[in-house]
Amino acid sequence: MSQSRFLPLLRTELHLILRERLTWAILAALLAALCLGGHTGAQRVAGERAAMAQASDDAARSLRDAKEAAARYAVPRAMTVNYWQDPTHAFGYMHYFLAAYAVKPPTPLAVLSAGQSEIQPAAMKTSFGFSTVFEDTAYELGSSAALRLGPFDLAFVLIYLVPLAVIAIAGTRLAAEQDAGILRLIAAQPVHPRIVAGAKFGAAALILVAAVIGGTALALALAGWRDLPPGWATTLALLAAALCAYVVLWVAACALAASLWRGAVASLTILVLTWACVTVVLPALLGLAVDKLAPPPSRIAAIDASRQVQDAFYRGDEAAKVTAAWLTARLPGTTDRPDLRETPQIKRLARDAFYETTLAPYRAGMQARAEGAAAWSARLALLSPATTLALALATAAGTDAARHAAFLAAASEYRRSLRAFFEPRILAQEVRPAAVCAGCPARLDFDAYDAVPRFPTVIAADAARWQAALSALTLWGVALALAGLAFRRFAIWSV
């Protein structure tokens, strides 16, 4: 490709594209869509942060109420405090006062993609004593109509609308000249078709890449995006590279369609059908493949099992047997204390442990499916440019399936750590039931409020950075392959 002829043609094509009113109309509509998507993402992130702030306030209020009640009950007075409402009783604090939450904070790039956040809670209150298999039963999904429509976020604009903008601007390059008969005049000139095609589609690629990257940066700025923490700037740069590759990929597809020499109508038809297959049909087929490769367990069976375990515990003398076995396993030296088996606290702990053990296979199945589906989704996403970019954006935003599966596992582990913290203290209080203060209405032998385990909130930047790099490499590989194929087909004029 002769540089002396290519660069003047490139400048001419840039000037011609920018003079077209349709170009500016398309770019203006795309910019408006990007800004709206950024605003929607900012609202979603603000809602998640508000939910986490509310959870933090609830936990602080519960702790404050417990300490104030403990101070009131530390003075002898003529009143009775039930054990389940006593903040100085480990059992009472655990079941009545404690407000412990598992939270999944948004990442610094959470504005980019809603992912599956509309059906995946970012904050869950830890509960005890329920025979449920699911960790997020208290989450409200919201409007079913809104869920069917899906979120209008930056990811939607970048994945679905950007290709349409590329097709609208670059889809008829060369093909329109062919229909108008101008291409014969161009072919009569001493210039190679690769130079002409390179100039036309190269100019379109430069304008579209600048518009998409600049528009996305403006949308992030208007959405209140600030400086990134250490390590996240690399992720953002890799995402920008992936987005550039995505735009170049669709420009290369336009060039490949033009190289068929079928005219403007045929080129646009081919490109729109390709867009539908790449962004809609293929991702839907990949979703079906994930369901086949990682089939979800029956939720009805899990719910039925939770009901059956309740019936089993209260059937006949099963409760007494379970309580005796549980107590003997934890306090072998209390076999001469049959009174312990009759205390409500011991019965409750034994019942909860029975629920936990019996339903453990169902929880493990649900967790294994979540992790398997996330793993298969990550593998199959590379088969479509749209899902490749979508996964990179969702991982950077922290709304991907893999992070939520890890969050559910961490929430389950957190619930077990709380039980491990309170259980020995409750047992110790029941073995020595005497109150510390004579005449005081409370036990006053539990004050380890600040030692209660807290949920470890982790935002892993490595996964986002790795996925962004993999997506960028994949998209650039496909883009260069399409560009190379188009370059090969433009060896001769076909007019």
Secondary structure as GFF3:
##gff-version 3
##sequence-region A 1 495
A	DSSP	alpha_helix	3	19	.	.	.	ID=ss1
A	DSSP	alpha_helix	21	73	.	.	.	ID=ss2
A	DSSP	three_ten_helix	83	85	.	.	.	ID=ss3
A	DSSP	alpha_helix	90	92	.	.	.	ID=ss4
A	DSSP	pi_helix	93	97	.	.	.	ID=ss5
A	DSSP	beta_strand	101	103	.	.	.	ID=ss6
A	DSSP	three_ten_helix	110	112	.	.	.	ID=ss7
A	DSSP	three_ten_helix	117	119	.	.	.	ID=ss8
A	DSSP	beta_strand	123	125	.	.	.	ID=ss9
A	DSSP	alpha_helix	144	149	.	.	.	ID=ss10
A	DSSP	alpha_helix	154	156	.	.	.	ID=ss11
A	DSSP	pi_helix	157	161	.	.	.	ID=ss12
A	DSSP	alpha_helix	162	170	.	.	.	ID=ss13
A	DSSP	alpha_helix	175	180	.	.	.	ID=ss14
A	DSSP	alpha_helix	182	187	.	.	.	ID=ss15
A	DSSP	alpha_helix	193	222	.	.	.	ID=ss16
A	DSSP	alpha_helix	232	258	.	.	.	ID=ss17
A	DSSP	alpha_helix	264	276	.	.	.	ID=ss18
A	DSSP	pi_helix	277	281	.	.	.	ID=ss19
A	DSSP	alpha_helix	282	293	.	.	.	ID=ss20
A	DSSP	alpha_helix	299	313	.	.	.	ID=ss21
A	DSSP	alpha_helix	318	330	.	.	.	ID=ss22
A	DSSP	three_ten_helix	332	334	.	.	.	ID=ss23
A	DSSP	three_ten_helix	338	342	.	.	.	ID=ss24
A	DSSP	alpha_helix	344	380	.	.	.	ID=ss25
A	DSSP	three_ten_helix	381	383	.	.	.	ID=ss26
A	DSSP	alpha_helix	385	397	.	.	.	ID=ss27
A	DSSP	alpha_helix	401	431	.	.	.	ID=ss28
A	DSSP	three_ten_helix	449	451	.	.	.	ID=ss29
A	DSSP	alpha_helix	461	489	.	.	.	ID=ss30
###
